[in-house]
């Protein structure tokens, strides 16, 4: 038997803010989920994205202290077009989220941008760039 990737977990200081951010990216997060300490959504392809509050993580790992360094894991959202990368970046930064890297035409053939979620995690936006 071979283990398979099933879920990606986000530990958040502010669950409501984190869920609002990812809703803006199109994830179907149930209304009222902000009141739960743990939230899960199914992703296309069968994997799940999970959120836990810092308090939940500390409840089973009292020594947990959060990240001590730079990014080690990031999420990337595929957009339908280069214009959508620009529009989603503008929507998120216009809503007050921190833009980390403004949209640009990457040498690897994609339109690419990076926004920080409410916990400071890098979230990439990308689309094939036919030019």
Buried (B, 14 or more C-beta within 10 A) or exposed (E): EEEEEEEEBBBBEBBEBBBBBBBBBEBEBEEEBBEBEEBBBEEEEEEEBBBBBBEBBBEEEEEEEEEEEEEEEEBEBEBEEBEBBBBBBBEBBEEEBEBBBEBEEEEEEBBBBBBBBBBEBBBBBBBEBEE
